[in-house]
Amino acid sequence: MRWFAFLLLLAAALGAARAQERPKPEVLTEWGAYYSSIGLYVPISDDPFPDGGRLEEADVYRQLFARSWRPNVVAFEASVYPMPILGVWLRKDHPSFYDISPSVIQAVTAGFQEPWAISAFFGSQMKFTRPEETERGTNRGYMGYLVSAGTKHIKSNVLIADDWLELEWKLKGERVFEEQRLEWSFRGGGRYNGNRDIADTLHFGVRRSNLDFKSPFLSWLDNSRIDLLTELAVDGLALVRQEVIFGKKYPMESHKLAWELDFGLIYERASKYSGDLAPLARSAVTVVFRPNIIF
């Protein structure tokens, strides 16, 4: 009986220890001029999340691919895009100011085609920690499937009613330490628009941004950003939108901040819009100019 009681106590202790090690739901936030979000991340596996704090970038991608068949997290997120919202507000409520230089305002506020979104993610997650450093940012990597939805669309800083739904495969992450910051996003998917005057599309996107305080101030390859997005109409697979944006960061190590300047072009064809939206539709190139400070 004593051995039986001992085994029961041992099993209870092991169970309690395992419960303590089990990943817990987390609320993660991100704040920025172009993208801000709050998300609830719920583990669906008892196994601890793998840690890639010391892995090379290519090895991070490789491990996320290898683990993609074993989903370990479900996430729910709400996001808003302040600068695109600012562009809509200026054009609607302050047209006299907006009309002074609409091309400049579009250059600064362009990027997202909606003011906000809600989304759900299902896939695998990896954490990034280093024992000797304080954790910064979200420090997570993800690979899996993302479903997003919203009720509005933005075209030339005009807000349009549109119940849209988007499905993507996505590999994204953020690894932030004291001297280095790396962000990436690789995605492919499609968007259905409830507004039939907006073409349904397929898209492919690549975004990578790195910051290294130890790199030379005028280094060109380091401390850079690239953001590419291609949209094809579902009907006929014609190109309807192409984004090409490059950025350069200038770190100030003593202040632990960096000046950033993104610049590029967004080409959009008139064929993406029809019907009542035809007056807004014309094939045009928008210049993108985004000054920013990274802390």
Salt bridges, closest charged atoms under 4 A:
GLU26 OE2 - ARG140 NH2 2.65
ASP46 OD2 - ARG18 NH2 3.66
ASP46 OD1 - ARG22 NE 3.09
GLU57 OE1 - ARG208 NH2 2.86
ASP59 OD1 - ARG62 NH1 2.25
GLU114 OE1 - ARG191 NH1 2.93
GLU132 OE2 - ARG54 NH2 2.23
GLU133 OE2 - ARG130 NH1 3.95
GLU135 OE2 - ARG140 NH1 3.29
GLU166 OE2 - ARG191 NE 3.06
GLU168 OE2 - ARG187 NH1 2.69
GLU168 OE2 - HIS203 NE2 2.74
GLU179 OE2 - LYS256 NZ 3.01
GLU183 OE1 - ARG207 NH1 3.83
ASP200 OD2 - ARG196 NH2 3.15
ASP227 OD2 - ARG225 NH2 3.85
GLU231 OE1 - LYS272 NZ 2.85
GLU243 OE2 - ARG241 NH2 2.98
GLU253 OE2 - LYS214 NZ 2.95
GLU260 OE2 - LYS249 NZ 3.40
ASP262 OD2 - ARG225 NE 3.56
GLU268 OE1 - LYS155 NZ 2.69
GLU268 OE2 - ARG241 NH1 2.79
GLU268 OE2 - LYS272 NZ 3.58
